Amino acid sequence: MTATGDNKSGLGCDGRLVHDMIPKFDFSLKRRVILIGGLHGAFLGYGMFEAIRKIIEEERPLTPGDVAYLLIHLLSHLFLIGTLVAGALFGNALLLLPWLVAIFPVFAILSYFIIIFSTLSYVSQFLFNIFFISVNWYLWFTVYQYFRQCKNPNHRRENNYKLLSGP
């Protein structure tokens, strides 16, 4: 330690290297895809909560159509989330495909309508809409990038994926 307090040796007070004391975050594509699945699940839970709350607030009896809509919506999203997370965990590109195929048209239509109906008179709303669209497409392209990585045979060998990968 020098007189100015600088540590030229790179050691901290406890003798460990300073760069070893900095927490390291592994944001690999695999972890990002799992996080996207968790985020999708959180939004699904919130959407289900809001749909049920709306039905309760209207004080009308629950119709079979309401139940069918909620069940189909819930089960289809659970299937998509399940295949997304399983595809990430097992490095299986085929399991990522349902999420990519189902979410692409949703994001495309959503982006189209947000851009068409955005007015430049409300700059803050317009900027928020652009930010929202950008985040959506970033998430989709992250999963797509991992999909391409999983299709690479070297990726499967390097990461030792054995489950769901055949002999």
CYANA upper distance limits for C-alpha pairs under 8 A (distance plus 0.5 A):
  1 MET  CA      5 GLY  CA      6.46
  1 MET  CA      6 ASP  CA      6.26
  1 MET  CA      7 ASN  CA      5.18
  1 MET  CA      8 LYS  CA      6.85
  1 MET  CA      9 SER  CA      7.90
  2 THR  CA      6 ASP  CA      5.94
  2 THR  CA      7 ASN  CA      7.03
  2 THR  CA      8 LYS  CA      7.88
  7 ASN  CA     11 LEU  CA      7.38
  7 ASN  CA     12 GLY  CA      8.28
 10 GLY  CA     17 LEU  CA      6.13
 10 GLY  CA     18 VAL  CA      6.15
 10 GLY  CA     19 HIS  CA      8.37
 11 LEU  CA     15 GLY  CA      5.83
 11 LEU  CA     16 ARG  CA      5.90
 11 LEU  CA     17 LEU  CA      4.94
 11 LEU  CA     18 VAL  CA      5.92
 12 GLY  CA     16 ARG  CA      5.99
 12 GLY  CA     17 LEU  CA      6.43
 12 GLY  CA     18 VAL  CA      5.73
 16 ARG  CA     20 ASP  CA      7.41
 16 ARG  CA     21 MET  CA      7.88
 17 LEU  CA     21 MET  CA      7.44
 18 VAL  CA     22 ILE  CA      7.60
 26 ASP  CA     31 ARG  CA      8.10
 27 PHE  CA     31 ARG  CA      6.33
 27 PHE  CA     32 ARG  CA      6.62
 28 SER  CA     32 ARG  CA      6.75
 29 LEU  CA     33 VAL  CA      6.61
 29 LEU  CA    142 THR  CA      7.52
 29 LEU  CA    143 VAL  CA      8.28
 29 LEU  CA    145 GLN  CA      8.34
 29 LEU  CA    146 TYR  CA      6.38
 30 LYS  CA     34 ILE  CA      6.86
 30 LYS  CA     88 ALA  CA      5.96
 30 LYS  CA     89 LEU  CA      7.73
 30 LYS  CA     91 GLY  CA      8.47
 30 LYS  CA    146 TYR  CA      7.40
 31 ARG  CA     35 LEU  CA      6.59
 31 ARG  CA     88 ALA  CA      8.24
 32 ARG  CA     36 ILE  CA      6.61
 32 ARG  CA    142 THR  CA      8.00
 33 VAL  CA     37 GLY  CA      6.78
 33 VAL  CA     84 LEU  CA      7.92
 33 VAL  CA     85 VAL  CA      7.60
 33 VAL  CA     88 ALA  CA      6.78
 33 VAL  CA    142 THR  CA      7.54
 33 VAL  CA    143 VAL  CA      6.31
 33 VAL  CA    146 TYR  CA      8.10
 34 ILE  CA     38 GLY  CA      6.83
 34 ILE  CA     84 LEU  CA      7.95
 34 ILE  CA     85 VAL  CA      5.84
 34 ILE  CA     88 ALA  CA      6.79
 34 ILE  CA     89 LEU  CA      8.20
 35 LEU  CA     39 LEU  CA      6.60
 36 ILE  CA     40 HIS  CA      6.54
 36 ILE  CA    139 LEU  CA      7.44
 37 GLY  CA     41 GLY  CA      6.65
 37 GLY  CA     81 ILE  CA      5.93
 37 GLY  CA     82 GLY  CA      8.38
 37 GLY  CA     84 LEU  CA      6.81
 37 GLY  CA     85 VAL  CA      6.41
 38 GLY  CA     42 ALA  CA      6.69
 38 GLY  CA     81 ILE  CA      8.39
 39 LEU  CA     43 PHE  CA      6.75
 40 HIS  CA     44 LEU  CA      6.58
 40 HIS  CA     81 ILE  CA      7.45
 41 GLY  CA     45 GLY  CA      6.65
 41 GLY  CA     78 LEU  CA      8.17
 41 GLY  CA     81 ILE  CA      7.32
 42 ALA  CA     46 TYR  CA      6.74
 43 PHE  CA     47 GLY  CA      6.51
 44 LEU  CA     48 MET  CA      6.60
 44 LEU  CA     74 LEU  CA      8.04
 44 LEU  CA     77 HIS  CA      7.81
 45 GLY  CA     49 PHE  CA      6.62
 46 TYR  CA     50 GLU  CA      6.68
 47 GLY  CA     51 ALA  CA      6.63
 48 MET  CA     52 ILE  CA      6.64
 48 MET  CA     70 LEU  CA      7.96
 48 MET  CA     74 LEU  CA      8.14
 49 PHE  CA     53 ARG  CA      6.49
 50 GLU  CA     54 LYS  CA      6.54
 51 ALA  CA     55 ILE  CA      6.90
 52 ILE  CA     56 ILE  CA      6.74
 53 ARG  CA     57 GLU  CA      6.54
 54 LYS  CA     58 GLU  CA      6.74
 55 ILE  CA     59 GLU  CA      7.31
 55 ILE  CA     60 ARG  CA      7.48
 55 ILE  CA     62 LEU  CA      7.75
 56 ILE  CA     60 ARG  CA      7.66
 62 LEU  CA     66 ASP  CA      6.78
 62 LEU  CA     67 VAL  CA      7.68
 63 THR  CA     67 VAL  CA      7.06
 64 PRO  CA     68 ALA  CA      6.56
 65 GLY  CA     69 TYR  CA      6.51
 66 ASP  CA     70 LEU  CA      6.64
 67 VAL  CA     71 LEU  CA      6.54
 68 ALA  CA     72 ILE  CA      6.46
 69 TYR  CA     73 HIS  CA      6.43
 70 LEU  CA     74 LEU  CA      6.41
 71 LEU  CA     75 LEU  CA      6.38
 72 ILE  CA     76 SER  CA      6.40
 73 HIS  CA     77 HIS  CA      6.73
 74 LEU  CA     78 LEU  CA      6.54
 75 LEU  CA     79 PHE  CA      6.53
 76 SER  CA     80 LEU  CA      6.80
 77 HIS  CA     81 ILE  CA      6.53
 78 LEU  CA     82 GLY  CA      6.32
 79 PHE  CA     83 THR  CA      6.62
 80 LEU  CA     84 LEU  CA      6.58
 80 LEU  CA     98 PRO  CA      6.87
 80 LEU  CA     99 TRP  CA      5.77
 81 ILE  CA     85 VAL  CA      6.64
 81 ILE  CA     99 TRP  CA      7.83
 82 GLY  CA     86 ALA  CA      6.45
 83 THR  CA     87 GLY  CA      6.26
 83 THR  CA     95 LEU  CA      5.58
 83 THR  CA     96 LEU  CA      6.68
 83 THR  CA     98 PRO  CA      7.75
 83 THR  CA     99 TRP  CA      7.82
 84 LEU  CA     88 ALA  CA      6.77
 84 LEU  CA     95 LEU  CA      6.75
 84 LEU  CA     96 LEU  CA      5.48
 84 LEU  CA     98 PRO  CA      8.32
 84 LEU  CA     99 TRP  CA      6.69
 85 VAL  CA     89 LEU  CA      6.58
 86 ALA  CA     90 PHE  CA      6.44
 86 ALA  CA     91 GLY  CA      8.46
 86 ALA  CA     92 ASN  CA      8.23
 86 ALA  CA     95 LEU  CA      7.28
 87 GLY  CA     91 GLY  CA      5.91
 87 GLY  CA     92 ASN  CA      5.15
 87 GLY  CA     93 ALA  CA      6.68
 87 GLY  CA     94 LEU  CA      7.69
 87 GLY  CA     95 LEU  CA      5.09
 87 GLY  CA     96 LEU  CA      5.71
 88 ALA  CA     92 ASN  CA      7.29
 88 ALA  CA     96 LEU  CA      7.89
 90 PHE  CA    161 TYR  CA      6.65
 90 PHE  CA    162 LYS  CA      8.22
 90 PHE  CA    163 LEU  CA      6.71
 90 PHE  CA    164 LEU  CA      7.53
 91 GLY  CA    150 CYS  CA      6.10
 91 GLY  CA    156 ARG  CA      7.44
 91 GLY  CA    161 TYR  CA      6.99
 92 ASN  CA     96 LEU  CA      7.50
 92 ASN  CA    147 PHE  CA      8.42
 92 ASN  CA    150 CYS  CA      6.61
 92 ASN  CA    151 LYS  CA      8.22
 92 ASN  CA    164 LEU  CA      7.76
 92 ASN  CA    165 SER  CA      7.95
 93 ALA  CA     97 LEU  CA      7.06
 93 ALA  CA    146 TYR  CA      8.45
 93 ALA  CA    147 PHE  CA      5.51
 93 ALA  CA    148 ARG  CA      7.89
 93 ALA  CA    150 CYS  CA      5.75
 93 ALA  CA    151 LYS  CA      6.30
 94 LEU  CA     98 PRO  CA      8.40
 96 LEU  CA    100 LEU  CA      6.99
 96 LEU  CA    143 VAL  CA      7.99
 96 LEU  CA    147 PHE  CA      6.84
 97 LEU  CA    101 VAL  CA      6.51
 97 LEU  CA    147 PHE  CA      8.12
 98 PRO  CA    102 ALA  CA      6.47
 99 TRP  CA    103 ILE  CA      6.33
100 LEU  CA    104 PHE  CA      6.45
100 LEU  CA    140 TRP  CA      7.50
100 LEU  CA    143 VAL  CA      7.81
100 LEU  CA    144 TYR  CA      7.46
101 VAL  CA    105 PRO  CA      7.98
102 ALA  CA    106 VAL  CA      7.61
103 ILE  CA    107 PHE  CA      6.63
103 ILE  CA    140 TRP  CA      8.18
104 PHE  CA    108 ALA  CA      6.57
104 PHE  CA    140 TRP  CA      7.93
105 PRO  CA    109 ILE  CA      6.48
106 VAL  CA    110 LEU  CA      6.48
107 PHE  CA    111 SER  CA      6.37
107 PHE  CA    133 ILE  CA      8.45
107 PHE  CA    136 ASN  CA      7.41
107 PHE  CA    137 TRP  CA      7.76
108 ALA  CA    112 TYR  CA      6.63
109 ILE  CA    113 PHE  CA      6.75
110 LEU  CA    114 ILE  CA      6.57
111 SER  CA    115 ILE  CA      6.59
111 SER  CA    133 ILE  CA      6.49
112 TYR  CA    116 ILE  CA      6.56
113 PHE  CA    117 PHE  CA      6.39
114 ILE  CA    118 SER  CA      6.30
114 ILE  CA    129 ASN  CA      7.20
115 ILE  CA    129 ASN  CA      8.31
118 SER  CA    125 GLN  CA      8.33
118 SER  CA    126 PHE  CA      6.47
118 SER  CA    129 ASN  CA      8.21
119 THR  CA    123 VAL  CA      8.39
119 THR  CA    126 PHE  CA      7.20
120 LEU  CA    126 PHE  CA      6.89
122 TYR  CA    126 PHE  CA      6.68
123 VAL  CA    127 LEU  CA      6.56
124 SER  CA    128 PHE  CA      6.65
125 GLN  CA    129 ASN  CA      6.63
126 PHE  CA    130 ILE  CA      6.78
127 LEU  CA    131 PHE  CA      6.63
128 PHE  CA    132 PHE  CA      6.56
129 ASN  CA    133 ILE  CA      6.66
130 ILE  CA    134 SER  CA      6.58
131 PHE  CA    135 VAL  CA      6.70
132 PHE  CA    136 ASN  CA      6.78
133 ILE  CA    137 TRP  CA      6.77
134 SER  CA    138 TYR  CA      6.50
135 VAL  CA    139 LEU  CA      6.72
136 ASN  CA    140 TRP  CA      6.88
137 TRP  CA    141 PHE  CA      6.50
138 TYR  CA    142 THR  CA      6.54
139 LEU  CA    143 VAL  CA      7.00
140 TRP  CA    144 TYR  CA      6.70
141 PHE  CA    145 GLN  CA      6.38
142 THR  CA    146 TYR  CA      6.82
143 VAL  CA    147 PHE  CA      6.55
144 TYR  CA    148 ARG  CA      6.79
145 GLN  CA    149 GLN  CA      6.72
146 TYR  CA    150 CYS  CA      6.55
147 PHE  CA    151 LYS  CA      6.86
148 ARG  CA    152 ASN  CA      7.22
149 GLN  CA    155 HIS  CA      7.09
150 CYS  CA    155 HIS  CA      6.66
150 CYS  CA    156 ARG  CA      7.17
151 LYS  CA    155 HIS  CA      8.22
152 ASN  CA    156 ARG  CA      7.51
153 PRO  CA    157 ARG  CA      7.08
154 ASN  CA    158 GLU  CA      6.50
155 HIS  CA    159 ASN  CA      6.58
156 ARG  CA    160 ASN  CA      6.46
156 ARG  CA    161 TYR  CA      6.04
157 ARG  CA    161 TYR  CA      7.31
161 TYR  CA    165 SER  CA      7.52
162 LYS  CA    166 GLY  CA      8.01
